[in-house]
Amino acid sequence: MEVQSLTKLARMSDQKVREITRRIQGMNASEALEILNLIPRKSARLVAKTLASAIANAENNKGLASAAMKIKSAKVDQGVSFRRFRPVARGSAHPYKKRTSRITIILSDE
């Protein structure tokens, strides 16, 4: 049985979050959560929060034990980009983007 958790508009670029999700692909869910708590990056905290939500969904909604759950897939997609402008000389402005990401974690008991 599969359980899914999704975080939208995470305020971190998708490239930075993908570095963390590649490390936990195929791992046991509780083991991956312990590893994520040891990594000192904001992206690791965001992925850990999504993984904890997926584990809670499995326990509360489906009645599955978290010890038997494995991470089937951890996918990160690009979210919307907030467009901002920085003032520069002579009354002009330079645009820049504040990127976001979508984190999807699917757990499976198989």
C-alpha positions, -999 to +999 in steps of 0.1 A: +000+000+000+013+034-008+011+066+012+019+101-002+028+134+013+031+167-006+046+201+004+039+230-019+056+264-021+086+253-001+109+284-001+140+267-014+151+261-050+144+227-064+181+221-071+191+224-035+163+201-023+170+175-049+205+170-035+190+158-002+162+137-017+187+117-038+204+106-006+172+090+009+158+072-022+149+036-013+158+039+024+137+028+053+115+057+064+125+059+100+162+055+092+159+083+066+142+106+091+172+101+115+197+109+088+178+140+077+178+153+113+216+151+113+221+171+080+226+208+088+207+223+058+174+240+055+165+217+026+170+187+049+145+202+074+119+207+047+123+171+034+122+158+070+090+176+076+074+162+045+087+127+054+073+129+089+039+139+074+040+108+052+048+086+081+020+101+101-004+096+072+006+059+070+001+054+107-031+073+112-050+069+079-039+035+068-029+018+101+005+008+089+037+006+110+064+031+102+091+004+107+080-015+076+077+016+054+103+023+026+107+054+005+094+044-029+101+078-044+111+113-033+104+137-061+111+175-062+096+197-088+100+234-095+072+255-080+062+290-088+088+317-088+082+350-070+093+379-092+110+407-073+130+438-084+161+453-069+166+491-073+199+501-091+215+533-103+197+559-123+162+549-114+162+515-130+156+480-115+170+446-120+146+416-118+154+384-098+134+353-089+127+338-055+123+302-064+101+276-047+097+239-049+072+210-045+083+180-025+065+147-030+073+117-009+057+083-016+061+055+010+054+019+003+052-011+027+065-036+000 
